[in-house]
Amino acid sequence: MQPTLLGKSSWQARFFRYMKSHWVFYLFLLPALLDVFIFKYIPMYGIQIAFRNFKIKQGFLGSEWTGFKYFIQFIEAPNFVELIGNTILLSLYTIIFTFPVPIILAFMINEIRNLRLKKTAQMLTYMPHFISMVAVAGLISLFLDRESGIVNIIIKAMGGEQVAFLGMSSAFRPIYVISEIWQHSGWNSIIYLSALAAVDMESIEAARIDGANRIQKIMYIDVPTILPTIIILLIMRVGTVLNVGFEKVYLLQNDLNRDVSEVISTYTYRLGILGGQFSLTTAIGLFNNIINAIVLLLVNGISRKVSDTSLF
């Protein structure tokens, strides 16, 4: 028993020495941990609403237990396939067309040699990220207005016929994706620019001496350096495939494009907030998160086997 006690005592001594040396770092980490615990873990107590016929007056534990009733109700709903299809398609289009743009933009900004021009380009590209979503939706509606929108004015000047874009189901997804590229590409490029700052300058100088041009430098030095960052962010993005942003979709939605714009988030809003069906919408949200978690684990596992880069 004596060696075990000594080992335990030694482990405790090392632990206390470590905490004494690094307590400041953990002090700064504490607010983030409290935020996650208070606003992420404690609310998980309410997940049981999905398995109960929740009544506000009866509370969580007083409401009748219904099991998987609301999950089955959602899956058997007439619009279930349409909702899942709309959500997945809009999310996939967003990933396919918006994910590469910040990477390309980061490479372009990184190649700017003039420091003032570089900072100006960064500022101009990430400024739209801070615009209110309501303002963004208003700008889209203003630009695409059939009578006075700048897009239709240009179409008319070129001899074309004016189009009510927001009333066309076929135009909703392109409008959403293009607006996402404009609004978030600059902001999302910041993390890639940070990763590019870690590129080995000696390798760059050696490549220049060997006669490599900018494209070759990007392909053989920059891309391999930030590839782990790209893979990690892609895994995280694919893991939210059913979490299409609510605000912009809802603000651009109308009766004419609802057949493609009705996604899980807008559907749960109409049922839960406007319709008061708390149990059903909680079940839909839990179903949504479970699917996202499964997709995340699958993609993470594939990435770990293929590239040795993964979240865990």
WORAUR-V105683 format. One record per pair of residues at least 12 apart in sequence whose ideal C-beta (glycine too) atoms are under 7 Angstrom apart, sorted by the first residue. I is the first residue (numbers start at 0). J is the second residue. D is the distance in whole Angstrom. If there is no record, write none. Layout:
I;J;D  I;J;D
This chain:
45;59;7  46;285;6  47;59;6  48;277;6  48;278;6  48;281;4  49;69;6  49;278;6  49;281;4  49;282;4  49;285;5  50;64;6  50;65;6  50;66;6  51;63;6  51;64;6  51;65;6  51;278;6  52;65;5  52;278;6  53;277;5  53;278;5  69;278;5  69;279;5  69;282;4  70;282;5  70;286;6  72;279;6  73;279;7  73;282;6  73;283;5  73;286;6  82;261;6  82;262;7  82;263;6  82;266;6  85;259;6  85;261;6  85;262;5  86;241;5  86;243;6  86;262;4  86;263;5  87;240;6  89;172;6  89;175;7  89;243;5  89;262;6  90;240;5  90;241;7  90;243;5  92;172;5  92;176;5  93;176;6  93;179;6  94;236;6  94;237;7  96;176;5  96;180;7  97;176;6  97;179;5  97;180;5  97;184;7  98;233;7  98;236;6  100;180;5  100;184;5  101;184;5  101;187;4  101;188;4  101;191;6  102;191;6  102;229;6  104;124;6  104;184;6  104;185;7  104;188;4  105;188;4  105;191;4  105;192;5  105;195;6  106;217;6  106;221;6  108;120;5  108;121;6  108;188;7  108;192;6  109;192;6  109;195;5  110;213;6  124;184;7  124;185;3  124;188;7  125;185;4  125;186;4  125;189;7  127;181;6  127;182;5  127;185;7  128;182;6  128;183;6  128;185;6  128;186;4  130;182;7  132;246;4  132;247;6  132;250;7  133;250;7  135;178;6  135;182;6  135;247;7  136;247;6  136;250;4  136;251;6  139;174;7  139;178;6  139;251;7  140;165;7  143;164;4  143;165;6  145;161;5  145;162;7  145;163;4  165;251;6  165;253;6  165;256;7  166;253;7  166;255;4  166;256;7  167;256;7  168;256;5  168;258;5  168;259;5  171;251;7  171;256;5  171;259;5  171;260;5  172;259;7  174;251;7  175;247;7  175;248;7  175;251;7  178;247;7  190;228;7  191;225;6  191;228;7  194;224;7  194;225;4  194;228;4  195;221;6  195;225;6  197;224;6  198;220;6  198;221;6  198;224;5  202;220;5  203;216;6  203;220;6  206;220;6  227;308;5  230;302;6  230;306;6  230;308;5  231;308;7  231;310;6  234;295;7  234;298;5  234;299;5  234;302;6  234;310;6  237;294;6  237;298;5  238;291;6  238;294;6  238;295;3  238;298;7  239;291;6  240;291;7  240;294;6  241;263;6  241;287;5  241;290;6  241;291;5  242;291;6  243;262;5  243;264;6  245;264;4  245;265;6  245;268;7  248;260;6  248;262;6  248;264;7  248;265;6  249;265;5  249;268;7  252;265;6  263;283;6  263;287;6  267;280;4  267;283;5  267;284;6  299;311;7
